[in-house]
Amino acid sequence: MDPPIFTTLGLFVIDDNLYPGTDRPSEHDIIGGGASYALVGGRIISGPQYGHRITGIIDRGSDFPPAVDKELASWDTGMVFRTDPTRLTTRGANIYIDDIRHFEFRTSKIRIEARDVVANPWLLGSRVFHMCCTVERAEQIIDTINLEVATPPVYVFEPFPADCVPERMELLARVLQKIDVFTPNLDEACALLGVDKPATDYLVVTSQFQQHMKIPNSGTLVRCGADGCYIHTVDGLKAHLPAYHQDQTKVVDVTGGGNTFCGAFGVAFELSHGDWLTAAICGNVASGCVIERLGVPRREPGTEVWNGVSVADRIRVYTQAYQAETPESEWTRLAIGWLTT
């Protein structure tokens, strides 16, 4: 069996959406959590040829809804299920008060640990690992996995929001030397540095992280929401890519957009042999797809059509717009053949 291209170490959660004090009805059994969105992002970009090599660990409890099982199966990925009838599935609630989302866990959670990867030879062979966690845990995962493999994989690190405070920068500076892709959102990046968000000059932010990165072809990618993303690599690439949706009226719910970006980026980074522009374009396209509706996107059975639009068409529309704004020397570096053929 071919090894995984991409493994997320994020958490799978089944969510309820609650709207207290309003007439809007609650919504239940919504697929959520960082693992879910990273998986679907990776699957959107992998296509059917590589879908079975997009994976993560999904913990199923005694109350796992059949409808959720069916939805996950429709993605055609290689996710690994662990079923425990003695416990409940990890559940959470998104509570919207005055249009501000608050999150809380409603059942106990099972964290995915490095030892879970080491115990599964197939997962251990993954080319890319996605981590959404604290700085300490990221370092522990990297050190544990690297002890067990001949060639270190690519590590994509999405920092845990609550861990993004200036006091963490000293430790982060050390851990960045072990990371291939550091990808906070703009709020998280600025919170780590203790600075205000810049209007457009993202280089002043990325350079503060980039100076600590040592791995060849490593870099920082700051996700800037409606303003797309900014890339800064050790090899000197500096590029700003616009968001997929320039018309914000098409954005329904941004929940999971960042995790989706990371999943799509990680898969494209591996399949394009480390091409940052290709990976970032794929991240923008996949996250743009996810934020078009509440919850994860819907795939039409037997196709690569998600939320009513094929991935190839999404890539085509985005890259045509991007080409108009990008020097030819950068455009020629793109390598998206597996998506457009």
VOLO-791032 format. One record per residue (C-alpha): x negated, y, z negated. Coordinates in steps of 0.02 Angstrom, whole numbers, plus 50000, padded with zeros to 5 digits. Layout:
XYZ;...
//
This chain:
500005000050000;499335017150046;498915027949894;499995042949851;499645059149939;500425069149798;500875065149617;501745077449503;501495075949316;502975087249283;504515082849183;506155076449255;507685084449174;509555083449205;510305100649176;511965108349133;512305126449181;513335135949053;514105153249070;514765158248898;515915173248890;516405171949073;517735163449177;516445153849278;516585135149247;515105125449183;514125114249301;513485097349245;512225083849293;511135095149400;509445088049448;508115099149371;506405099949292;504715103449368;504505085649430;506115085849530;505735101949621;503905097449653;504465080749724;505765088149839;504545101649895;503265088449937;504565077850027;505205092350132;503455094650201;502875076550209;504165071050336;504745052850343;503025046350390;502275050950221;503815052050110;503445035750019;501775043249965;502575057849871;502815052649691;503025056249507;503675047049355;505545048049322;506155042449150;507915035249155;508905033548995;510505024148958;511575038849019;510735041249188;512145046549307;512395035549462;512645051249566;510915057349517;510175040449560;510995041549732;510375059249761;508575054749716;508635039349828;509185050349974;507485058949973;506575042950023;505045046049914;503925034549814;504455040649642;504105028549500;505565024849382;505395019949200;507045014049126;507335013548939;509115008848886;508705013048704;508595031848734;509495045748824;508865054048982;507975070548954;509315083948968;509305102748960;510475117448974;510295133549074;511295146348977;511675162249074;512035177448966;512215194149058;511425185949211;509865181349113;509435162849108;508985154848942;508435136648935;508505123848796;508255105148785;509785095348729;508925078448706;507155072948665;505895073648807;504535061548860;502985070348922;502015062449065;500255059249003;498605055549090;498655038149014;500255034749112;499285037949272;497795027449217;498965012949176;499645012849354;498285009049483;499355015649625;499635032549542;497805033549493;497345033349678;498325049349714;497455062149824;498275077049738;498915079349560;500125093349512;500065099449332;501305111449253;500715112649073;499595121548947;497765124848984;497195111948855;498295098448928;497705102249104;495905099749050;496325083648960;497215076749114;495775081349228;494435074049114;495405057949086;495775054649269;494035059449328;493285046349213;494285032949303;494015037449487;492505037349601;492985053449690;493945067249598;495645071349674;496315088649708;497075096849554;498465109749575;498745118949410;500345128649379;500165136249204;501535134549075;502335151849058;502265152548868;500395148948877;500055164148985;499365176348856;497685185448854;497055174548712;497025159648831;495845167448959;494245161548876;494805143448883;495565145549055;493925152449123;493095135949077;494495125049144;494585134449310;492885127149352;493745110049362;495265115549463;495515116249651;497095126749659;497625138649521;499375145049556;500245156049428;501655167449478;501295186049472;502095188449301;501075174149228;499455180149306;499675197749239;500185191249068;498575181049059;497565196549101;498585208348992;498885220349137;500385228049224;500975220749388;500165229149538;501295236049674;500375227649817;498515225749777;498535207649722;496655205949747;496355215149584;497285200949497;496635185749591;494815191249579;494885189649389;495245171049405;494265167849562;492605172549483;492715157149372;493105144249506;491685132949564;492365118349666;492075120149855;493645126349945;494485130249779;495495145949753;496865155749669;498595157549743;499755169749658;501605167149695;502435184149711;504285179849726;505155190149859;503455196649915;502795179349961;501085174049901;499275179749898;497795168149930;496005171049870;494745156949892;492925154249846;492525153750031;493115171650054;494865169450123;496015183450066;497765182950140;499515188950098;500945178550168;502735185050166;504155175450085;505225164250195;506805174350161;506595192650200;508475194650181;508745192349994;510625190150017;510205172350071;509425168649901;510665159949785;509625153249640;507735154849621;507635141149488;506315128449539;505615138949680;503875139249604;503805120549572;504435117349748;503075128549818;501755118749723;502395101949785;502455107649966;500765116249952;499925100949878;500565089250014;500125101250155;498415104750080;497995086250088;498765082950259;497905098250336;496225093350261;496165108150144;496855122050253;497465135650136;498525145050264;499425129450320;499765124250141;500385141450089;501545142750239;502275125750195;502475131350015;503415146950068;504535137250188;504985123750062;505315135849919;506365146350037;507425131050073;507685126849889;508255144049833;509685144149959;510835134549842;511095129649661;510035114549617;508995104149736;509285105349925;510355092750018;509595081650151;510675075150293;510475056150295;509215049450419;508595066750469;507365080150415;508775092850401;508865100950229;510245113250186;510805112450367;509155117350450;507775105850509;506035107650434;505295109550608;506465124150644;506045132350478;504185130750513;504415137450690;505405152650635;504195156750495;502595154450593;503235164650739;503575179150620;501925176250531;500945175750694;501525193250736;500745199750574;499155189350571;497495191050663;497255177950798;495715171350709;496785166250560;498225159650666;497095147250756;496635139250590;498395132750560;498625113950570;500455109050560;500535095750695;501335082450586;502845093950560;503115100550735;502865085150845;
//
